[in-house]
Amino acid sequence: MSLAPGSTIGIIGGGQLGRMLAMAAARLGYGTIVLEPQADCPAAQVANRQIVAAYDDPAALADLAAACAVVTYEFENVPVAAAEMLAATVPVYPPARALDAAQDRLTEKSFLNGIGIPTAEFCPVDNDEQLTEALKKFDGSGVLKTRRMGYDGKGQRVFRNMETGGFAGVCEAMGNVPLILESLVAFEREISVIAARGLDGAVAAYDPAENVHREGILRTSTLPAGIGLQTASAAKEAAAKILTALDYVGVIGVEFFVLADGSLLVNELAPRVHNSGHWTEAACVVSQFEQHIRAVAGLPLGSPLRHFDCVMENLIGDDMLKVPALLKELELVLHLYGKAESRPGRKMGHFTRLVRPK
Ligand code: AMP
């Protein structure tokens, strides 16, 4: 059953992703209510209403469930208990199971390997002794990450050809939380696939984007990625397999490492619209945001067909100073998030530069 025009969609999280979801929902004739503790957040500026409360506030969740025909979210750290509480009275998409799989890097990698999708090798690490043992296993190199709540490279430490000892205090410095050591992958490039699954089980995948990160933050996504057709198909197939295994509804972002021989390892899943898919609003028939709204509203998925080659670039902190010059470029789509204050590392907007065939 699809949502009737005029129905209301709940969005947990009020950042730029929620904002772009609310805008896409409005274009399809739906209203939105955003649940977000920070008042006047980017999403609330374009939504019909904001509930200003914590994501796990029971009264706020009850209010959201009563006012909405379906609830979705813009970030993966929505408390699973909150999603389950909502799901008792209103459909919640993507399903709470996807949150569960994506919130903990150990669960995520075990799930992926369980359905035959390779990842970097990994070892759970809870103390310095386990770190010493795990680093020995990976020849002294690896990436130590917090299992939960890591994003944009936060909560990570890289070890390269280290001696296999002398790690006293490392786990404490990481906050004494459960950790995971991943083998250090010598990847040739990083790509991501944005894909969607509809309520009817149909799957649509966009072309893989090639992503460049600096200081753990995505800087650019380039289309097409510098990969062969076989690698591109394999990435799309892996995303489809993940969506089906999770009985997923909505858009997912799947990040991959591409190795020298063109083979793929999944780095991580984002059970939501994703920064590396922002180019779809400028270069595709249907953007990732509309695709997500279509999926959660039970509408048929749109085409992920891409009209243009393009490069999406994030505007981070002082990059906002470039805006006047960017506005003079004719084949450039600018999107700003309505954040009043620019701070170092803060995502303020993005732009997509279209690249016409010569
Ligand atoms: P993540 O937060 O897991 O997406 O990691 C942020 C960035 O760190 C990735 O986009 C990679 O550039 C790098 N990175 C993460 N894990 C690994 C790994 N196991 N081996 C090599 N580089 C990694």
Boltz pocket constraint, residues with backbone or C-beta under 6 A from the ligand:
constraints:
  - pocket:
      binder: B
      contacts: [[A, 120], [A, 143], [A, 150], [A, 151], [A, 152], [A, 153], [A, 154], [A, 182], [A, 183], [A, 184], [A, 185], [A, 186], [A, 190], [A, 213], [A, 216], [A, 255], [A, 267], [A, 268]]
      max_distance: 6.0
